[in-house]
Amino acid sequence: MDSVFDVIIVGGGGSGLAAAVSAAEQGVRVLVLERQNRWGGTSRMAVGSISAAGTSWQRRAGLEDDWPSFVEDMAQFTGDLLSEDNADLRAWLARHAAPTLEWLARWGVVFAGPFPEPPHRVCRMHNAVPGAAAITSRLLRACRRLGVQMACSAQVLELLGNASDRVRGVRCRLNGQTLDLTARLGVILASGDFSGNAQMRQAHLSPAAARALPINPHNEGQMFELAQSVGARYTHMSHVFGPQMRFPSGPKPGLAEKMPDWPWLCHLSKWFFQYAPQSLKKLLIKPLLMSHMSPSEQLFKEGAKLIDRQGRLLDHSQPAASIAMTPERQAFIVMPSHVAQRFNGQPHAISTAPGIAYAHLDDYRKGRPDLVHEAPSLQDLWRCLGMSGDAPDGAIQALASSGPWIAMGPVQAMLTTTEGALATAIGGQVLQDDGQGIAGLYAVGCAGQGGLLLRGHGLHLAWAYTSGRMTGLEVAQLKEGVSHENWQ
């Protein structure tokens, strides 16, 4: 491997791959270092929704939209957190999300939509077909086409500086060797959040969030600490997206997860999403709903109870936090049959993808029988679940009916992502405590969220790919002879 590059990117998830492609498009030499032995990071685990305003998909659907309206609607999701939010980064994301979507499409990503998600005033959610992994797959192909050098199983040990306090490269461990690699224009950190680091969770998060199971346990936050060692400032470290109740993944991948990303098949799937009858869409979408979505908290409003593996009643007003504080970090949703039947049709569903599909009790019986447990009495249900307690909690016994009883689960407390990040300016440059930028150091995706607090579907992926694309462009344009684009 060469030792001198224009741009070195640490992390091969969605934001890192976007940064690599964007920089390489400008003709600069790019290296991507990934600690794991596979590409895609947390981004490939998502459903694949990207929210954006003013897209060609919206225009084809006859919708008028613009990024200032997008900013206003995002604020409705953030609510009481708005006073802490980074308004400049929010506006930057809203302005550049639509061009990012178009850019991904030019590289072969197929999107269906837009789909609704209130309180957005118009449909803004665009779904990658057949799923999020298709985006990272297309960006990987683009990297190879553009000549980006890539290395998996590479551990970055140190950020290297010089006498002027500029980050000039990295020291890494690769193939049994310790290498010093130079980045003439800059190092871009795209290493994800710190949700997989138990010590950092305990230091920065609430007890329940610290105990929740991370969606991606490999995000261990090493680059946070290395960036801090060269003067980087942390921001909003106590904020998280979650914990959420989630069912564990099924024993077999769903149809959407097994589909290859062949272009003709993606376009056929797009047509399917746009025009197929709702009954047919369910065949593709429902397996995804039953593996990756959270069960609705409406279950508890209708009379279901949340119990731990000892058979003790938990506080269902804060279900995920309650589950996180149990010894096993698991629980079951228990309900008499008359409550369960309310979730066998509209207006109630056990899980939902807003505006796309709904999964009801019978869907789980057929598609995820491992999550549905039924018995004629509470005592029989307890034996079926293998509860360690001798008898049901008295509060549940008070609900006793003639049966049968139904339990769903186990359901886990999952930490989707930590929102804390390195402080960044527009353009991705990492900031010090005094607000000055650290020369040569940039961050994107979760690592560079910079105080931006994201709520609602499609915003984390929008940030990952938009921050990656725009920062890759910004760093590449530092090279003499590369044309500059107005990206503010």
C-alpha positions, -999 to +999 in steps of 0.1 A: +000+000+000+011+036-007+018+058+023+007+092+009-029+101+000-049+133-004-078+121+018-079+094+044-113+083+056-116+063+089-148+042+087-164+023+058-201+028+067-226+049+047-211+083+056-175+072+050-183+056+016-202+087+006-173+109+015-149+086-004-170+087-036-176+124-034-139+132-029-127+107-056-151+123-081-129+154-078-098+135-089-080+132-055-064+101-041-086+085-014-080+057+012-108+042+033-098+023+064-125+001+080-119-016+114-144-045+107-140-072+081-170-060+061-183-027+047-215-008+054-215-001+092-247+008+109-261+023+077-266-011+061-287-022+091-313+005+086-346+001+067-333+025+040-355+056+044-341+090+035-362+122+041-356+151+018-375+181+003-376+193-033-367+160-049-375+149-085-396+121-070-418+146-053-421+167-085-432+136-104-458+130-078-470+166-083-458+178-049-443+212-043-417+214-015-386+233-004-359+230+022-371+258+045-404+240+049-384+208+057-366+227+085-399+238+100-414+203+099-383+187+114-386+210+144-420+194+152-403+161+158-376+176+180-400+194+203-385+204+236-350+195+224-351+223+199-334+248+222-303+225+223-303+217+186-277+229+161-299+251+139-271+258+114-265+221+107-302+214+106-306+240+078-275+227+060-289+191+061-323+203+048-308+222+020-285+195+007-305+163+014-324+164-019-292+169-040-277+140-021-307+118-030-303+127-067-265+120-064-271+085-050-296+078-078-270+088-103-247+061-088-275+035-093-295+036-061-332+031-068-357+049-046-394+044-042-417+071-029-421+097-016-442+083+014-460+102+041-449+107+077-469+132+097-463+159+109-444+165+076-468+186+056-460+166+024-446+132+015-408+133+020-397+098+029-379+080+001-371+043+005-341+026-011-350-005-030-347-033-018-333-018+013-305+002+030-278-023+020-284-014-016-270+021-010-238+010+006-234-017-022-237+009-049-212+032-032-188+004-028-190-002-066-185+035-072-154+035-050-139+007-070-148+024-103-131+056-091-099+039-079-105+045-042-080+024-022-098+004+006-086-017+035-107-038+059-095-050+093-075-018+097-072-004+133-064+033+135-041+038+166-033+075+164-040+108+146-007+122+135+000+159+137+028+183+129+044+214+144+016+236+133-010+214+150-024+202+118-036+166+115-016+152+087-025+115+087-030+084+108-010+056+124-028+022+118-024-015+123-030-034+091-020-070+081+003-073+111+022-041+104+021-006+119+019+020+092+021+058+092-001+071+064-002+107+053-033+127+042-022+158+024-057+174+025-073+160+055-085+130+076-123+124+077-136+105+107-167+084+097-164+058+125-200+059+138-213+066+173-202+052+207-232+030+214-210-001+215-187+013+242-200+003+277-176+027+295-186+057+274-223+048+277-220+047+315-200+080+315-224+100+294-259+084+293-287+077+317-286+044+335-313+029+312-297+041+280-263+028+293-278-007+298-297-009+265-283-032+238-267-014+209-279-020+174-243-021+163-220-033+191-190-027+169-193+011+172-169+014+201-161+051+199-123+048+196-121+078+172-139+100+197-110+095+221-083+099+195-099+131+182-101+144+218-064+137+222-057+163+195-081+189+209-115+180+196-146+189+217-175+166+224-210+179+222-245+167+233-231+135+247-261+127+270-285+125+241-296+093+224-320+080+199-337+054+220-337+031+239-365+015+219-385-017+223-375-040+195-382-076+187-350-097+180-343-104+144-360-135+130-342-169+125-343-163+087-338-131+067-369-117+051-375-115+013-364-078+012-331-087+030-323-115+006-330-097-026-298-088-047-294-052-058-294-060-096-305-028-114-333-044-133-346-060-101-344-028-082-364-009-108-390-037-109-392-035-071-396+003-074-425-002-097-439-027-072-437-002-043-453+025-064-481+007-081-488-028-067-519-034-046-514-030-009-521-067-004-491-076-025-468-051-009-474-068+024-456-099+011-424-079+008-427-054+036-442-074+065-412-097+071-392-065+075-417-050+099-416-081+120-378-080+123-367-044+125-396-023+138-407-016+174-440-029+187-465-002+192-469+013+227-507+014+219-507-022+231-503-009+266-530+017+262-554-010+252-546-032+283-515-052+276-489-055+303-451-056+303-434-083+324-398-094+329-385-129+328-392-133+365-428-126+358-427-091+375-448-062+362-428-034+346-436+002+341-451+003+306-453+041+306-415+039+299-413+005+284-378+005+269-362+021+300-380-005+322-368-034+301-332-020+301-331-021+339-340-058+341-312-084+346-318-099+311-327-066+294-357-085+280-394-087+286-427-100+273-459-082+263-488-101+279-525-096+272-558-114+273-571-126+240-598-098+238-570-072+239-548-091+214-577-093+189-579-055+188-545-056+170-558-079+142-569-051+120-572-013+117-570+011+134-544-008+155-513-026+144-485-043+163-458-027+141-459-002+112-439+015+086-456+048+083-477+051+052-464+019+037-476-012+056-489-026+089-483-059+107-511-074+128-513-103+152-521-129+126-492-116+105-469-124+135-485-158+140-476-167+104-444-148+098-428-148+133-443-177+153-412-176+175-426-143+190-462-154+197-470-175+227-505-186+235-520-206+265-554-212+280-544-197+314-518-174+329-502-204+347-499-223+315-485-192+298-459-188+325-448-224+320-447-218+282-424-188+286-402-206+311-407-179+337-385-182+368-413-169+391-438-193+406-469-174+398-480-144+377-477-109+393-509-100+412-515-070+390-517-093+360-538-118+378-563-091+384-569-090+347-576-127+345-603-137+320-614-171+309-585-171+284-567-177+263-537-155+271-512-143+246-476-131+251-453-115+225-416-115+228-391-115+240-388-077+234-355-060+240-343-025+249-322-014+220-301+016+216-304+028+180-277+055+181-261+079+205-266+115+194-235+128+211-207+136+186-176+156+179-184+193+176-182+203+139-187+233+117-207+234+084-185+215+061-174+189+087-143+205+102-139+193+138-139+221+164-119+227+196-132+240+229-126+276+217-147+271+186-117+271+163-113+244+137-087+217+139-067+219+106-069+187+086-095+170+108-132+164+097-160+142+109-192+130+092-222+107+101-228+100+137-192+109+147-197+144+132-233+151+141-221+182+158-251+189+181-277+181+155-306+162+172-325+140+148-360+126+154-383+110+128-378+084+101-352+090+074-332+117+090-302+097+103-295+083+069-301+117+053-274+131+076-250+102+070-250+105+032-254+143+031-226+150+055-204+124+039-210+137+004-206+174+012-175+170+035-158+147+009-164+175-016-152+202+008-119+184+016-112+175-020-116+211-031-087+221-009-064+206-036-050+232-060-066+229-094-099+213-082-129+235-091-149+249-061-186+245-058-210+267-038-220+242-011-229+265+018 
